[in-house]
Amino acid sequence: MKWWFKRQLYTQIAVCTIIGIILGLILGPKSVVLEPIGYIFISLLKMLIVPLTICCLISGITKMEDIRSLRSVGSKIGVYFIVTGIIATAIGIAIAKIINPGKGTVGLLKTGETVDAVEFSFLNQIVGWFPTNIVQAMAETNMLQIIIASIFIGIGLLSLGDKAKGLNKLVNEGADLMIKITEFVMYIAPYGILALVANMTGTLGSKMLAEVGRFIVADYIALLIILFIVYPLFIKLMGRKNPLTFYRNISPAMLVAASTTSSNATLPVSMRVADKNLGIPEKIYGFTLPLGATVNMDGMAAALGVISVFAANLYGIPITFGLILQFVFLGLVLSIGAAGVKGAGVVMSTVLLSTLGFPLTLVPILAGIWPIIDIGHTTTNIVGDLTGTTVVASRLEMMDEEIFNQVESKVS
């Protein structure tokens, strides 16, 4: 037992997912007896959705410190984060639309869990994003309205500066509290996922597993496009640097990101790489990298784009232009809100599905495969942070070219 509890959460989830699949194949339809355990886990996730989103999103905005700091470095890195977040989500959606995981499988999930098709109006969707009553939005779990309200509150607190010091502290402490509660909930995640995966395997069989495989392929293709096409173009065209030299210099941070699957754990290595390998001054990377670890999650954004299409296909929802716009918006803001949250993939997937009005039947499946795909997500996040930092430093002509072009990296 001591060995088990010393394992990382992702290891526990992976082991329990495998056990769940085996139990489902053995028990078949009888695996439904395990379902209540899984539903307790889902209920706890639902409990977190509103307060976690509000606190973490506002906290992420207020971490920019003040409006004045955005006028030079902040404005450039802020625009970069927004643009790459939108691009990452759009790429995820595009690749998912090409591969179409879940397409033609309506009814594969439990009877009664399907969602009625909805006719989306572009104008009505935009108008519907803005709340008239934030309390009502929270009571109804209208996540788009909650997100919009949170963004306005965050910008307002940022504009007030020191006048809102107390409120900023309250929001940041609230975010810390919700993250801690999320950690508590994630302690039972392996067992809830085991129960749900066993039930799904017993009732759905291998057809869902095949669709999940297509989902993983779509996710990784999107990440590879971002890593080896989008970021190199930014480095070459905006940063005026050699992409191959850049990737050689940041390889230590990429390895740490892939092995830890944690942006925060990789942050110290990223900062040393920026200093010793890229020749970027501390006043640049000291601001952009911690901020990026908090709000820049292009890997997550791409995944949310793929998940959106996957879920829509499974539930038979026609993917209209208005819905795609909604996918892109959610991919951007939820990837910002995911920062610093342990088990972020599971939690943000829950928020995404709830916001879109979809059932949470996919959550245990996504949780089970997240250890596989999160390697690519975290690596993409870290490369995105260092790409933005390099572009900003280069545009401000504050890079040491001799250090950047050195033959061997000093950090290893």
Helices and strands as residue ranges (DSSP letters): H 2-5, H 9-27, G 28-34, H 35-62, G 68-70, H 73-99, H 122-128, H 134-139, H 143-160, G 161-164, H 165-187, H 189-204, H 206-225, I 226-230, H 231-233, I 234-238, H 243-260, H 263-272, I 273-277, H 282-295, H 298-314, H 321-337, H 344-356, H 363-395, H 401-404
